[in-house]
């Protein structure tokens, strides 16, 4: 009886063991890319939040300026109202200009329409 022993083939390439990673040079490249992508997204979110904060600060400053202008307008309206009051005008006319109020009994009117005919 003859026994045939299977001998390994010499011309066949040796089998390589399967590697756990697809590339032996960069085993964690996918994870690093994800971390970098998340970092860039977080930096973008921070940048947007900073811009929103700056806009809110400008809006707050404009609101304060608006309130100040409203207060100035109210003060000026009050001054205008008191300056245009009849008693104030009469007082200034007598003290500053030396004018006197006309006597109601000696007041006369001229009819221009009648004299022009």
C-alpha positions, 0 to 999 in steps of 0.5 A, spaced: 500 500 500 502 506 498 500 512 502 500 519 498 502 524 503 500 531 501 505 536 501 505 543 501 505 546 494 512 550 494 509 555 488 503 557 491 504 564 495 504 563 503 497 565 506 497 571 510 493 572 516 487 577 516 489 583 519 484 586 524 485 593 521 484 595 514 491 599 513 497 597 518 499 604 517 493 608 520 489 604 524 485 610 528 485 614 522 477 614 522 476 616 529 481 621 528 477 624 522 471 624 526 474 627 532 477 633 528 470 634 524 466 634 531 472 639 533 470 643 527 463 643 528 464 645 535 468 651 533 463 653 528 458 653 534 462 657 538 463 662 533 456 663 531 454 664 539 460 669 539 457 673 534 450 673 537 452 675 543 456 681 540 449 683 536 445 682 543 450 687 546 449 692 540 442 691 541 442 693 548 446 699 547 441 701 542 436 700 546 439 704 552 440 710 547 433 709 544 431 710 552 435 716 553 433 719 546 425 718 549 427 722 555 430 727 552 424 728 547 420 728 553 424 734 557 424 738 550 417 737 550 416 740 557 420 746 556 417 747 549 410 747 553 412 751 558 416 756 554 409 757 549 405 758 555 401 765 555 403 767 562 411 766 561 410 770 554 407 775 558 412 775 563 418 775 559 414 781 555 414 785 561 420 784 564 425 783 558 422 788 553 418 793 557 412 792 554 405 793 557 398 789 556 393 793 552 387 796 557 381 793 554 377 799 555 382 803 550 382 798 545 380 800 538 380 796 532 381 798 525 376 796 519 381 795 513 375 793 509 371 799 510 377 804 509 379 802 503 373 803 499 
